[in-house]
Amino acid sequence: MNEVREDLRRDSPQKPGRKPHPVPGTDDTSGRRLLAFLTPSAGGWQIGLATAVGVLVALSLSSLLIAVTGGSPLASVQALFEGSMANWTAWTSTLLYAAPLLLVAVGACVSARSGTFNIGQEGQVLIGALFGAWVGLRLAVPGPVLLVIVLLAASLAGGAWAALSALMYRIRGVNIVVSTLLMIFIAQQVVAFAVNTPWLLQESRVGDAIVSPQSNPLPAGALLGSAGEYPNLQVNGGLLLALVGAVVVAVALARTRWGFRLTMLGLNPLAAKHAGVRVNALGGMALAISGAFAGLAGAVLLTSPVGVNRLQPGIAMNIGWDGMLVALVARNRPLLTVPVALLFGVLRSGGGFLAATGVPPFLVDVVKALLVLAFVAPPVIVAMIRRRRAGVRTARAEPRPAPVAEGAAL
């Protein structure tokens, strides 16, 4: 398999005078360079050692920042533990946050495998929640059927929103990284308009009460159920969906012809096209699948106890951004996103308890950023050192010209 990957990395032959058709995310040079920089290379003990050192440095810097802001590192760790893992209620909250993070991360793994860097998951989460709320409040169908329709509508909406970026690149050559990023702001305005418009999704007025910018609560039949009862551990259905999605995507990428073609597309789009892969369709499909997972995460935020089961402008809660970071820390491997999403769920669930220790809540985001750097930077640094050493060896191995004797005839 490694030999096949090396062959695919080499440029395939191209007929003179013919320019390859643009492929969503593959001819996007800035996006591919950014993805290549953020996607760690294959490892070794050097990468493992560098990662361990990076994590220790990140934790040390986090402790130093907490101390500088007037807090106690030990008290902060204790508060983080009490808010996320001290009892079954804390574990329930952690798992509720981990589910949407895992869904977004799995979708990010799919787009990254194709060589496309999808940075617009936050907007895709919002659009998924928007369409899920609209379907859940408009359709009068039995409970379980309504829940399935809400989840499907959210997934399709998120996928269609991401596919718009692929379409813009296909037609007008718009940079995918830029378009997916800017589509976030459009999604925010669309959701804000929907919850502030009475004939769309604004909540119904009761008497003379003030109407808030949010939708009516979803009916009970459209909500995800949980296994377990308070105060024991409760496992919401959203986590089961996320785990099943992670396993299915991992198997599909590693064991199917579709996964092999997606990997081929990410490594070398020209070689993939030469091998008969429909690169335009496959690249756009990967971006749409990534958006569909983000849209499903929006539906989970809407229908699970992690929120208030209403569409609100801030329903995404930066889940799209954090889910993308989960994928980066997991090095775009679907199964590795499971423990990483759990770690980020711990940080989210316990982050609210840090305020009791005098630590600013934004330091949780700083800790997450340091952890992302600790996991992503070492492979890149090790690869740079290896390339530099290889260049030095090559320069030393080159034969030097024989010295010319003094006074030799010209």
N, C-alpha and C positions, 0 to 999 in steps of 0.2 A: 504493500500500500504506500509506503514511503517513497518507493521508486516511482510510482504513478504520480504522486504529488509533485516530486521533483521534475518529472517530465512535463506536467501541466504548467509548472511555473515558467518554463521556457517559452519564449515567443513562438507561436505557431507560424508556418509560412503564410504569406499573404500575396495575393495576386497583384501585380503592379497596376496602378491606375484605378484601383477600386478601394473605396473608403468604407470601412465597416459601418453598418447601421447602428445608431446609438441604442444602447441597452440601458434600461433603468438602473442606475447605480453603478454600472460597470465602466462607462466611458466618463463618468463624473470624477475627474482626476482629484479635485480637492477632497471629495468625500472618501474616495478610495485611499488617499494618503492618510487622512485622519483615522480611518478605520484600521489601516495597517499599523499606524503608530499606537493606537489604543488596544489592539489585539495582540496579546503576548505570543511569542513564538514558542516552539517546542522546548522542553525544559531540560533538566539534568539537576545534579546535586547543587550546582552553582546557583541556579534559580531558586531552589528550595531554601538554601542558606540565605541568599539575598532577601527573599521574602520574609523569612523569620526575623532577620535584622530590621527590615523595614517595619514590620508590625511592632517590634519592641520600640523602635524610634517613634512611631505614631502614638503608641500608648504613653511614652515618656513625654512627648510634646503635649498630649492631651492633659496629662496630670499637671504639667507646668502651667498650661493656660488656666486650668481650674484654680490652681494656687494663686496665680497672678490676679484673677478676678475676685479673690477673697473667699473662695470656697475650699473645702477639704476634699482631696482626692479620694480618701478612704470613705468618707461620708457619701460622696457622689456615687461611688461604686455600690455601696450598700443601698442607696436609694434606687439606683438603676435595677438592682437585683429584686428589691421589694416590689417594684412596679411591674416587673416582667416575668419573674420566675419564683417568687417567694411562696405562692400558693396557687391553687387551681384557678382562682379568678384571674390572677395575673397571667397565668399560662393561656387562659382563654382569650384575653386581650391580645397577647403576643401572636397567637395563631390567627386571630381575625385580621391583624395587619399584614401577616406574612402571606396570606392567600392572594390578595391583589398584586402585591409586589412580585410574587412568583409568576403570576400570569403575564405581567408585563415583561419580566426578564426572559421567559421562555420565548415569547414573540420576538424579542430583541435578538435572541440567539439565531432564530431562523433568518432574519434579514442580514445579520452579520455573516452568516455562512455563505450567503450569496454575494458578499462583497458590498452590500448596501448598508450605510450607516443611517438608521432611522432615529432621528432625534426629536420626533414630534409625538411621542407617546402620551404626553400630558394632554394634548388636545384630543387625541384619539380616545382617551379615557373619558373626557368630557362629552364628546359626541356619542359614545356608547351609552353613557348614563342618560343623556338627553333623549335618545330614541327609545331606550328601555323604559323611561318614565312615561313617555308619550303613549307607547303601546300598553303599558300596564294600567294607565288611567283611562284609556279610551275603549279598550276591548272588554266585553262582558262575557267571559268564558270561564269554565270551571278552573279551580285553583291550580292544580298541577300543570294543566295545559297552558294556563296563562303564564306561569313561571318559565316554562320552556320557551314560549314565544318571546318573552321579555329578554331572555338570555340570547336567543338567536338574533333578535332585532338589534341588540346592542353589539353583538359580534359583527354582523353584516354592516352596520353603520360605521364602526371603527375601521373595518377593512376597506370600505368604500372611501372613507376620508383619507386613509393612507394612499389608496390607489390614485387619488387625484394628483398627488405629487409625482407618481410614476407617469401619469398621463401628461402632466405639464412638461416633464423632462422628455418624454417621447415626442411630443408635438413641437415644443418651443425650446428644448434644451435647457430648461430651468434647473439650476443646481438642486439636487435632492436634499442635501443637508440644509440649505437655506430655505427651501420651500416647506419642508416638514416643520422646521422651527417657526416660520412665520404663520403656518396654519394653526399653531397653538393660539395665537392672539385672535385669530378669526373665530376659533371655536369658543374662546372665552366670551367674546362679544355675542355670539349666537346664543349661548346658554343664558347670558345675562338678559338678552332681549326676550327669550322665551319665558323666563320666570318673572318678568316685569310686564307681560302682556296678558290681559285677562282671557282673551280668546285662545291663547296657546296653553301655557302651563302655570300661570300664576294661581296661587291658592284662592279658593272661594272666599268671598267676604261674608262674615257672620255678623249681622247687625251693623253697629258702628265701629267695629273693631278695625284696627290698623292692619292693612294687608302687607305681608312681608314678601320680599323677593324670593319666593320658593314655591314649589308645587304642593299640591295636596299629598298626604301620605298615601303610599301604595296600599292596595287592599291586601289583606292577610294571605290570600291565595297566591300572590305574586312574590312572596318573601321566601328566602332560602331557610330551610329548617336546620336545626342543630341536634346533634346526638349528645345527650347528657343534660343534667339540670343543675341550676345554681343551688348551692355553692360548689358543686363538683365541676370537673373539667367538661367544657362544652366544645365540641368540634363542629364547626359550621360546614354546611355543604359546599361553600365556596372553596374551602381548603381541599376538599376531595376533588373538585373540578380541576384545581390547579395542579395537584399531584398527578392526576390522570393525564393532564395535558403535557406535563413535563416528561412522563414516561413515554407517551405516544410520540412526541417530537424527537426524543432521544433515539428511540428505535427507528423512526422514519429516517433520520439523518444518517444513522450508522448502518442500517441493514436494508435499505431499499434503493432501487434504481433512481428514484426521485432525489433521495438524499445525496447519492453519488454525483448526479448531474448538478445539484445545487452547489456541492463542494467544488466541482470542476469549474462552475461559473465564477465562484468567488476567487479561485486561484488564478485562473487565466480565461477571461471571456472570449478571447480570440481562439484559443484552443478548443473551448467548449463549442463555439460556433462551427469550427472546422470539423468537430466530431459529430455534428448533426443535432446539437442541442438548440432548441428554440429559445434563444437567450432573451429576447424581448419579453415573451410571455412568462418565462421562468423568473426573470428579475422582477417584473411587476407583481407576479403571484407571491413571491417571497415578501415584498413590502406590504402587500395586502394582508397576508397571513399575520405579519407582525402587528398591523393595525387591528386585526380581528381579535387577537389576544388582548390587546390594550382595551378595546371596546368591551370585551367580556369582563375585564377587571373593573371597568366602570359600572357594569351591571352588578357585580359582586358588591361594590361599594354602596350601590343603591339598595340592594335587597338583603344585605346582611346586617347584623347588629352593630357593625363597626361605625355606622352612621345613624341618621334619624329616619331613613327610608323615605326621604324627600329629595327632589332635585334642587340643589342649591348651587350658587355660582362657585363656591369653594369646595365642592364635593370631591374633587380630585385629590386635594391635600398633598400635592407634590408626589403622588404615588407614581406617576409616569416618570418623573426624573429619578426617583430612588430606584425604580425597577430597572431603569437603564444602567444605573450604577451597580445593581446586583449582577446583571449580566457581565459587566466589565470585570468585577471582582471574580466571578466564576469563570472567567476567560472564555465566555460564550459557549459553555458546555451545559446543556439543559439539566442534567442530573446534579451538577455541582451548584446550580442555582437554588436547590432546595435548602441546604444548610445555610447558604449565604442569605437567602430571603428570611430565614428564621433569625439570623443574627440581626438583620436590619429591623425585623419585627420587634426584637428585644430592645433595640435602641429607640424605636418609636414608642413602644408601650411604656418603657421605663423613663423616657425623656420627660414626661410630665411630672414625675416625682422629684426631678432635680431642682425644681424651683423651691422646694422646701429646704434645700441645703444652701440656698443663696447663689446657686449657679445659674447664669442666664440660659434660657432654653435654647438659644441659637448655638450654644456650644455643642449640642448634639449633632448639628449639621457639620460643624468643624471636625468632630471626631469621625463622622462618616466620610468626609472628604479625605482625611488623613489615611483612613483604612483603605480607601480606593487607591490612593497613590501608593500605599505600601504593597498592594497586590499587583497593580498594573505596571508600575515603574521598573521593578527589578528585572523582569524578562527583557524589557526593552534595553535596559542598561547593559545586561549581560550580552545581548546580541550585538550591541555596538562595540563592546570590548572584544568580542570574538572576531568581528569583521576587521577591527583595527589590527589585531594580532595577525590575522591571516594576511592582511596587506603588508605588514612588516616582514613576514616570512617570505612572501612572494618577491618583495624587493631584494631581500638578501640572497634569494636563490637565483636571481637573474645574473648571467655571466657578465663580468666587467671587461671592458676593452683592454687589450694588451698595451702596456706602456710603450711609448715610442722612444727609442734610444736617442740620446743627445747628439746632435750633430748629424743626424741621419739625413740622407739626401732627399730633397723634395721631389 
